[in-house]
Amino acid sequence: MSLISLSRSTPQANRTTTKSISAEEFIQDALHYASGAAVPLTAVAERQANDSHHEPMRRATFTLTQECIDQLQQLSKQSGIAKSKLIRLWIQRYASLNFD
């Protein structure tokens, strides 16, 4: 057997990202799952249909003080929004300010 025979004959399927759901939707789906009920396919299809195309994201490294890290963690817990999304929102907000 050669290495050529081990190569894939078909490309990998593209990963699909799902739309972010609210905490209430997540809890409702979790309760359905825990009770043994399946999540309605229409709800899943609706979420996928409403999903908008996003640009691919890249990792970034930056330095924060421990105080900033703690505050970011706390804000993330309180809001239920991922830390990286909070930072993206702040950047968008700051970029939209008019400094004239």
C-alpha positions as CSV (number, residue, x, y, z in Angstrom):
1,M,0.0,0.0,0.0
2,S,1.4,3.4,-0.9
3,L,0.7,6.8,0.6
4,I,-1.2,7.8,-2.6
5,S,-3.8,5.1,-1.8
6,L,-4.4,6.6,1.7
7,S,-5.2,10.0,0.4
8,R,-8.8,11.1,0.3
9,S,-10.7,10.6,-2.9
10,T,-13.3,13.3,-2.0
11,P,-12.8,16.6,-0.3
12,Q,-14.0,17.0,3.2
13,A,-17.4,18.5,3.7
14,N,-17.4,22.2,4.7
15,R,-18.2,22.8,8.3
16,T,-21.4,24.7,8.8
17,T,-21.8,27.2,11.6
18,T,-25.1,27.5,13.3
19,K,-26.8,30.7,14.2
20,S,-26.3,31.9,17.8
21,I,-29.4,31.3,19.8
22,S,-30.6,33.1,22.9
23,A,-30.2,31.6,26.4
24,E,-33.9,31.0,26.5
25,E,-33.9,29.0,23.3
26,F,-30.9,27.0,24.5
27,I,-32.6,26.2,27.9
28,Q,-35.8,25.3,26.1
29,D,-33.9,22.9,23.8
30,A,-32.0,21.5,26.7
31,L,-35.3,20.8,28.6
32,H,-36.7,19.1,25.5
33,Y,-33.6,17.0,25.2
34,A,-33.6,16.1,28.9
35,S,-37.2,15.0,28.8
36,G,-36.5,12.8,25.8
37,A,-38.4,14.9,23.3
38,A,-36.6,15.7,20.1
39,V,-36.1,19.3,19.1
40,P,-38.6,20.1,16.3
41,L,-36.9,19.9,12.9
42,T,-38.7,23.1,11.9
43,A,-37.0,25.0,14.6
44,V,-33.6,23.7,13.5
45,A,-34.4,24.4,9.9
46,E,-35.6,27.9,10.7
47,R,-32.4,28.7,12.6
48,Q,-30.3,27.5,9.7
49,A,-32.3,29.4,7.2
50,N,-31.9,32.7,9.2
51,D,-28.2,32.1,9.5
52,S,-26.3,34.8,7.7
53,H,-22.9,34.3,6.2
54,H,-20.0,35.5,8.3
55,E,-16.4,36.2,7.4
56,P,-13.9,33.6,8.6
57,M,-12.4,34.6,11.9
58,R,-8.7,34.6,12.8
59,R,-7.1,34.2,16.2
60,A,-5.5,37.2,17.7
61,T,-3.3,37.6,20.7
62,F,-3.2,40.6,22.9
63,T,-2.2,41.5,26.4
64,L,-4.6,42.4,29.2
65,T,-4.1,43.1,32.9
66,Q,-5.5,40.6,35.3
67,E,-8.1,43.2,36.3
68,C,-9.3,43.5,32.7
69,I,-9.4,39.7,32.3
70,D,-11.5,39.4,35.5
71,Q,-13.9,42.1,34.3
72,L,-14.2,40.5,30.9
73,Q,-15.0,37.2,32.5
74,Q,-17.6,38.7,34.8
75,L,-19.2,40.6,31.9
76,S,-19.3,37.5,29.9
77,K,-21.0,35.5,32.7
78,Q,-23.5,38.2,33.4
79,S,-24.5,38.8,29.7
80,G,-24.2,35.3,28.5
81,I,-22.1,36.6,25.5
82,A,-18.8,35.0,24.7
83,K,-15.7,37.1,25.6
84,S,-14.5,37.2,22.0
85,K,-17.9,38.4,20.8
86,L,-17.9,41.1,23.5
87,I,-14.6,42.4,22.3
88,R,-15.8,42.3,18.7
89,L,-18.9,44.3,19.7
90,W,-16.8,46.9,21.6
91,I,-14.5,47.3,18.5
92,Q,-17.5,47.8,16.3
93,R,-19.0,50.3,18.7
94,Y,-15.8,52.2,19.1
95,A,-15.2,52.3,15.3
96,S,-18.7,53.8,14.8
97,L,-18.0,56.7,17.1
98,N,-17.5,60.1,15.4
99,F,-14.3,61.7,16.7
100,D,-14.5,64.9,14.6
